[in-house]
Amino acid sequence: MRYPTISVIIPTFNSEATIDKCLSSVRKQDYPQRKIEIIIADGGSSDETKGIVSKYKVKWIGVDPRKQNVEYNKSTGIQKAKGELLLM
């Protein structure tokens, strides 16, 4: 069976309350982890988001805080995605 590569794009901004559970859930999926790329598009979090995310293998993209909002952050992540399928 052939598994497509997947890019999981997660827009964040001060997401310390939820990001660990989110990333843990992605990593617990019954899917070849080497086929999953996680992209964090962060708009300049000032809480512990970046520290929490650093425990996981992800691609961190800093988004200009003056432009950041959920849709802009998503589109920034999409531009960097390499997977055959995109999940948001």
C-alpha positions as semicolon CSV with decimal commas, in nm:
position;residue;x (nm);y (nm);z (nm)
1;M;0,000;0,000;0,000
2;R;0,127;0,346;-0,091
3;Y;0,078;0,622;0,166
4;P;0,077;0,983;0,039
5;T;0,281;1,246;0,219
6;I;0,076;1,477;0,437
7;S;0,143;1,833;0,548
8;V;-0,045;1,929;0,864
9;I;-0,063;2,308;0,881
10;I;-0,133;2,453;1,224
11;P;-0,172;2,830;1,261
12;T;-0,083;2,944;1,613
13;F;-0,074;3,251;1,832
14;N;-0,038;3,212;2,208
15;S;-0,164;2,854;2,190
16;E;0,005;2,709;2,498
17;A;-0,327;2,579;2,634
18;T;-0,398;2,358;2,332
19;I;-0,087;2,302;2,119
20;D;0,057;2,008;2,314
21;K;-0,265;1,808;2,287
22;C;-0,295;1,897;1,918
23;L;0,060;1,789;1,829
24;S;0,039;1,478;2,046
25;S;-0,278;1,377;1,863
26;V;-0,112;1,414;1,523
27;R;0,186;1,206;1,634
28;K;-0,037;0,929;1,774
29;Q;-0,208;0,869;1,440
30;D;-0,187;0,523;1,289
31;Y;-0,004;0,654;0,985
32;P;0,366;0,634;0,894
33;Q;0,516;0,930;1,081
34;R;0,788;0,972;0,819
35;K;0,506;1,066;0,580
36;I;0,374;1,346;0,805
37;E;0,514;1,697;0,794
38;I;0,385;1,933;1,062
39;I;0,409;2,304;0,992
40;I;0,352;2,555;1,270
41;A;0,280;2,903;1,133
42;D;0,307;3,126;1,439
43;G;0,218;3,493;1,455
44;G;0,462;3,592;1,729
45;S;0,341;3,404;2,036
46;S;0,459;3,554;2,365
47;D;0,353;3,257;2,582
48;E;0,507;2,908;2,602
49;T;0,386;2,794;2,258
50;K;0,733;2,777;2,103
51;G;0,878;2,587;2,400
52;I;0,600;2,329;2,386
53;V;0,631;2,291;2,009
54;S;1,008;2,238;2,038
55;K;0,939;1,892;2,191
56;Y;0,802;1,775;1,856
57;K;0,957;1,736;1,514
58;V;0,793;2,025;1,329
59;K;0,876;2,302;1,085
60;W;0,838;2,640;1,263
61;I;0,748;2,940;1,049
62;G;0,740;3,283;1,207
63;V;0,467;3,505;1,065
64;D;0,491;3,884;1,078
65;P;0,286;3,974;1,390
66;R;0,142;4,279;1,213
67;K;-0,013;4,057;0,946
68;Q;-0,095;3,748;1,151
69;N;-0,443;3,608;1,172
70;V;-0,561;3,250;1,134
71;E;-0,615;3,269;0,756
72;Y;-0,290;3,451;0,684
73;N;-0,098;3,206;0,902
74;K;-0,259;2,912;0,720
75;S;-0,170;3,052;0,378
76;T;0,189;3,109;0,493
77;G;0,206;2,744;0,601
78;I;0,054;2,624;0,274
79;Q;0,327;2,803;0,079
80;K;0,592;2,602;0,266
81;A;0,412;2,266;0,256
82;K;0,568;1,977;0,065
83;G;0,304;1,708;0,123
84;E;0,079;1,562;-0,141
85;L;-0,218;1,624;0,089
86;L;-0,277;1,928;0,309
87;L;-0,458;1,912;0,644
88;M;-0,560;2,215;0,843
